[in-house]
């Protein structure tokens, strides 16, 4: 279950990094940074998604710990991996205007979404079984 904490730390680091990148891109323009960050709105989506996924990870860990529930290790890995890769899709899209036209990113997005879905459903079912 500790992988949820490690994943949350990585997501929080990416959250802070994206905040600094957006700050420099908009309020303290540096030569080249504005050209580097093409789609500011998509970077905001990544920033929010990192925050939400970190909160989910911490929430799942906290709920399981306080209720003395052992979450499946693979489900926790799915949340940690998917929680980081899903927002990363927005990061890549913010830098690449032709992101959605590239097959590799469509495949990456689908795999990331599936991994995340498996983790969320599995952990949800684990909590449901406990509550039932």
Contact map, one row per residue, 1 for C-alpha under 8 A:
111110000000000000000000000000000000000000000000000000000000100000000111100100000000000000000000000000000000000000000000000000000000
111111000000000000000000000000000000000000000000000000000000100000000000000000000000000000000000000000000000000000000000000000000000
111111100000000000000000000000000000000000000000000000000000000000000000000110010000000000000000000000000000000000000000000000000000
111111110000000000000000000000000000000000000000000000001101100000000000000110110000000000000000000000000000000000000000000000000000
111111111000000000000000000000000000000000000000000000001100100000000000000000000000000000000000000000000000000000000000000000000000
011111111100000000000000000000000000000000000000000000000000000000000000000000010000000000000000000000000000000000000000000000000000
001111111110000000000000000000000000000000000000000001001000000000000000000000011011000000000000000000000000000000000000000000000000
000111111111000000000000000000000000000000000000000011101100000000000000000000010000000000000000000000000000000000000000000000000000
000011111111100000000000000000000000000000000000000001000000000000000000000000000000000000000000000000000000000000000000000000000000
000001111111110000000000000000000000000000000000000000000000000000000000000000000001000000000000000000000000000000000000000000000000
000000111111111000000000000000000000000000000000011011000000000000000000000000000011000000000000000000000000000000000000000000000000
000000011111111100000000000000000000000000000000011001000000000000000000000000000000000000000000000000000000000000000000000000000000
000000001111111110000000000000000000000000000000000000000000000000000000000000000000000000000000000000000000000000000000000000000000
000000000111111111000000000000000000000000000010010000000000000000000000000000000000000000000000000000000000000000000000000000000000
000000000011111111100000000000000000000000000011011000000000000000000000000000000000000000000000000000000000000000000000000000000000
000000000001111111110000000000000000000000000000000000000000000000000000000000000000000000000000000000000000000000000000000000000000
000000000000111111111000000000000000000000000000000000000000000000000000000000000000000000000000000000000000000000000000000000000000
000000000000011111111100000000000000000000100110000000000000000000000000000000000000000000000000000000000000000000000000000000000000
000000000000001111111110000000000000000000000010000000000000000000000000000000000000000000000000000000000000000000000000000000000000
000000000000000111111111000000000000000000000000000000000000000000000000000000000000000000000000000000000000000000000000000000000000
000000000000000011111111100000000000000000000000000000000000000000000000000000000000000000000000000000000000000000000000000000000000
000000000000000001111111110000000000000100100000000000000000000000000000000000000000000000000000000000000000000000000000000000000000
000000000000000000111111111100000000000000000000000000000000000000000000000000000000000000000000000000000000000000000000000000000000
000000000000000000011111111111001000000000000000000000000000000000000000000000000000000000000000000000000000000000000000000000000000
000000000000000000001111111111001100100000000000000000000000000000000000000000000000000000000000000000000000000000000000000000000000
000000000000000000000111111110000100000000000000000000000000000000000000000000000000000000000000000000000000000000000000000000000000
000000000000000000000011111110000000000000000000000000000000000000000000000000000000000000000000000000000000000000000000000000000000
000000000000000000000011111111000000000000000000000000000000000000000000000000000000000000000000000000000000000000000000000000000000
000000000000000000000001111111101100000000000000000000000000000000000000000000000000000000000000000000000000000000000000000000000000
000000000000000000000001100111111100000000000000000000000000000000000000000000000000000000000000000000000000000000000000000000000000
000000000000000000000000000011111110000000000000000000000000000000000000000000000000000000000000000000000000000000000000000000000000
000000000000000000000000000001111111000000000000000000000000000000000000000000000000000000000000000000000000000000000000000000000000
000000000000000000000001100011111111100000000000000000000000000000000000000000000000000000000000000000000000000000000000000000000000
000000000000000000000000110011111111110000000000000000000000000000000000000000000000000000000000000000000000000000000000000000000000
000000000000000000000000000000111111110000000000000000000000000000000000000000000000000000000000000000000000000000000000000000000000
000000000000000000000000000000011111110000000000000000000000000000000000000000000000000000000010000000000000000000000000000000000000
000000000000000000000000100000001111111100000000000000000000000000000000000000000000000000000110000000000000000000000000000000000000
000000000000000000000000000000000111111100000000000000000000000000000000000000000000000000000111100000000000000000000000000000000000
000000000000000000000000000000000000111111100000000000000000000000000000000000000000000000001110100000000000000000000000000000000000
000000000000000000000100000000000000111111110000000000000000000000000000000000000000000000000100000000000000000000000000000000000000
000000000000000000000000000000000000001111111000000000000000000000000000000000000000000000000100000000000000000000000000000000000000
000000000000000000000000000000000000001111111100000000000000000000000000000000000000000001101100000000000000000000000000000000000000
000000000000000001000100000000000000001111111110000000000000000000000000000000000000000001100100000000000000000000000000000000000000
000000000000000000000000000000000000000111111111000000000000000000000000000000000000000000000000000000000000000000000000000000000000
000000000000000000000000000000000000000011111111100000000000000000000000000000000000001001000000000000000000000000000000000000000000
000000000000000001000000000000000000000001111111110000000000000000000000000000000000001111100000000000000000000000000000000000000000
000000000000011001100000000000000000000000111111111000000000000000000000000000000000001000000000000000000000000000000000000000000000
000000000000001000000000000000000000000000011111111100000000000000000000000000000000000000000000000000000000000000000000000000000000
000000000000000000000000000000000000000000001111111110000000000000000000000000000000011000000000000000000000000000000000000000000000
000000000011011000000000000000000000000000000111111111000000000000000000000000000011001000000000000000000000000000000000000000000000
000000000011001000000000000000000000000000000011111111100000000000000000000000000000000000000000000000000000000000000000000000000000
000000000000000000000000000000000000000000000001111111110000000000000000000000000000000000000000000000000000000000000000000000000000
000000010010000000000000000000000000000000000000111111111000000000000000000000000011000000000000000000000000000000000000000000000000
000000111011000000000000000000000000000000000000011111111100000000000000000000000010000000000000000000000000000000000000000000000000
000000010000000000000000000000000000000000000000001111111110000000000000000000000000000000000000000000000000000000000000000000000000
000000000000000000000000000000000000000000000000000111111111000000000000000000000000000000000000000000000000000000000000000000000000
000110110000000000000000000000000000000000000000000011111111100000000000000000110010000000000000000000000000000000000000000000000000
000110010000000000000000000000000000000000000000000001111111110000000000000000000000000000000000000000000000000000000000000000000000
000000000000000000000000000000000000000000000000000000111111111000000000000000000000000000000000000000000000000000000000000000000000
000100000000000000000000000000000000000000000000000000011111111100000000000000000000000000000000000000000000000000000000001000000000
110110000000000000000000000000000000000000000000000000001111111110000000000000000000000000000000000000000000000000000000000000000000
000000000000000000000000000000000000000000000000000000000111111111000000000000000000000000000000000000000000000000000000000000000000
000000000000000000000000000000000000000000000000000000000011111111100000000000000000000000000000000000000000000000000000000000000000
000000000000000000000000000000000000000000000000000000000001111111111110000000000000000000000000000000000000000000000000000000000000
000000000000000000000000000000000000000000000000000000000000111111111100000000000000000000000000000000000000000000000000000000000000
000000000000000000000000000000000000000000000000000000000000011111111000000000000000000000000000000000000000000000000000000000000000
000000000000000000000000000000000000000000000000000000000000001111111000000000000000000000000000000000000000000000000000000000000000
000000000000000000000000000000000000000000000000000000000000000111111100000000000000000000000000000000000000000000000000000000000000
000000000000000000000000000000000000000000000000000000000000000111111110000000000000000000000000000000000000000000000000000000100100
100000000000000000000000000000000000000000000000000000000000000110011111000000000000000000000000000000000000000000000000000000000000
100000000000000000000000000000000000000000000000000000000000000100001111101100000000000000000000000000000000000000000000001001000000
100000000000000000000000000000000000000000000000000000000000000000000111111100000000000000000000000000000000000000000000001000000000
100000000000000000000000000000000000000000000000000000000000000000000011111110000000000000000000000000000000000000000000000000000000
000000000000000000000000000000000000000000000000000000000000000000000001111111000000000000000000000000000000000000000010000000000000
000000000000000000000000000000000000000000000000000000000000000000000011111111100000000000000000000000000000000000000111011000000000
101100000000000000000000000000000000000000000000000000000000000000000011111111110000000000000000000000000000000000000010001000000000
001100000000000000000000000000000000000000000000000000000000000000000000111111111000000000000000000000000000000000000010000000000000
000000000000000000000000000000000000000000000000000000000000000000000000011111111110000000000000000000000000000000110110000000000000
000100000000000000000000000000000000000000000000000000001000000000000000001111111110000000000000000000000000000000110011000000000000
001101110000000000000000000000000000000000000000000000001000000000000000000111111111000000000000000000000000000000000000000000000000
000000100000000000000000000000000000000000000000000000000000000000000000000011111111100000000000000000000000000100110000000000000000
000000000000000000000000000000000000000000000000000000000000000000000000000001111111110000000000000000000000000110110000000000000000
000000100010000000000000000000000000000000000000010011001000000000000000000001111111111000000000000000000000000000010000000000000000
000000100110000000000000000000000000000000000000010010000000000000000000000000011111111100000000000000000000000000000000000000000000
000000000000000000000000000000000000000000000000000000000000000000000000000000001111111110000000000000000000000100000000000000000000
000000000000000000000000000000000000000000000000100000000000000000000000000000000111111111000000000000000000100110010000000000000000
000000000000000000000000000000000000000000001110110000000000000000000000000000000011111111100000000000000000000000000000000000000000
000000000000000000000000000000000000000000000100000000000000000000000000000000000001111111110000000000000000000000000000000000000000
000000000000000000000000000000000000000000000100000000000000000000000000000000000000111111111000000000001000100000000000000000000000
000000000000000000000000000000000000000001101100000000000000000000000000000000000000011111111100000000000000000000000000000000000000
000000000000000000000000000000000000000001100100000000000000000000000000000000000000001111111110000000000000000000000000000000000000
000000000000000000000000000000000000000000000000000000000000000000000000000000000000000111111111001000000000000000000000000000000000
000000000000000000000000000000000000001001000000000000000000000000000000000000000000000011111111111100000000000000000000000000000000
000000000000000000000000000000000000111111100000000000000000000000000000000000000000000001111111100000000000000000000000000000000000
000000000000000000000000000000000001111000000000000000000000000000000000000000000000000000111111100000000000000000000000000000000000
000000000000000000000000000000000000010000000000000000000000000000000000000000000000000000011111111000000000000000000000000000000000
000000000000000000000000000000000000011000000000000000000000000000000000000000000000000000001111111100000000000000000000000000000000
000000000000000000000000000000000000000000000000000000000000000000000000000000000000000000001001111111000000000000000000000000000000
000000000000000000000000000000000000000000000000000000000000000000000000000000000000000000011001111111001000000000000000000000000000
000000000000000000000000000000000000000000000000000000000000000000000000000000000000000000001000111111101100000000000000000000000000
000000000000000000000000000000000000000000000000000000000000000000000000000000000000000000000000011111100000000000000000000000000000
000000000000000000000000000000000000000000000000000000000000000000000000000000000000000000000000011111111100000000000000000000000000
000000000000000000000000000000000000000000000000000000000000000000000000000000000000000000000000000111111110000000000000000000000000
000000000000000000000000000000000000000000000000000000000000000000000000000000000000000000000000000001111111000000000000000000000000
000000000000000000000000000000000000000000000000000000000000000000000000000000000000000010000000001101111111100000000000000000000000
000000000000000000000000000000000000000000000000000000000000000000000000000000000000000000000000000101111111110000000000000000000000
000000000000000000000000000000000000000000000000000000000000000000000000000000000000000000000000000000111111111000000000000000000000
000000000000000000000000000000000000000000000000000000000000000000000000000000000000000000000000000000011111111100000000000000000000
000000000000000000000000000000000000000000000000000000000000000000000000000000000000010010000000000000001111111110000000000000000000
000000000000000000000000000000000000000000000000000000000000000000000000000000000000000000000000000000000111111111000000000000000000
000000000000000000000000000000000000000000000000000000000000000000000000000000000000000000000000000000000011111111100000000000000000
000000000000000000000000000000000000000000000000000000000000000000000000000000001100110000000000000000000001111111110000000000000000
000000000000000000000000000000000000000000000000000000000000000000000000000000000100010000000000000000000000111111111000000000000000
000000000000000000000000000000000000000000000000000000000000000000000000000000000000000000000000000000000000011111111100000000000000
000000000000000000000000000000000000000000000000000000000000000000000000000001101100000000000000000000000000001111111110000000000000
000000000000000000000000000000000000000000000000000000000000000000000000000001101110010000000000000000000000000111111111000000000000
000000000000000000000000000000000000000000000000000000000000000000000000000000000000000000000000000000000000000011111111100000000000
000000000000000000000000000000000000000000000000000000000000000000000000001001000000000000000000000000000000000001111111110000000000
000000000000000000000000000000000000000000000000000000000000000000000000011111100000000000000000000000000000000000111111111000000000
000000000000000000000000000000000000000000000000000000000000000000000000001000100000000000000000000000000000000000011111111100000000
000000000000000000000000000000000000000000000000000000000000000000000000000000000000000000000000000000000000000000001111111110000000
000000000000000000000000000000000000000000000000000000000000000000000000001000000000000000000000000000000000000000000111111111000000
000000000000000000000000000000000000000000000000000000000001000000000011001100000000000000000000000000000000000000000011111111100000
000000000000000000000000000000000000000000000000000000000000000000000000000000000000000000000000000000000000000000000001111111110000
000000000000000000000000000000000000000000000000000000000000000000000000000000000000000000000000000000000000000000000000111111111000
000000000000000000000000000000000000000000000000000000000000000000000010000000000000000000000000000000000000000000000000011111111100
000000000000000000000000000000000000000000000000000000000000000000001000000000000000000000000000000000000000000000000000001111111110
000000000000000000000000000000000000000000000000000000000000000000000000000000000000000000000000000000000000000000000000000111111111
000000000000000000000000000000000000000000000000000000000000000000000000000000000000000000000000000000000000000000000000000011111111
000000000000000000000000000000000000000000000000000000000000000000001000000000000000000000000000000000000000000000000000000001111111
000000000000000000000000000000000000000000000000000000000000000000000000000000000000000000000000000000000000000000000000000000111111
000000000000000000000000000000000000000000000000000000000000000000000000000000000000000000000000000000000000000000000000000000011111
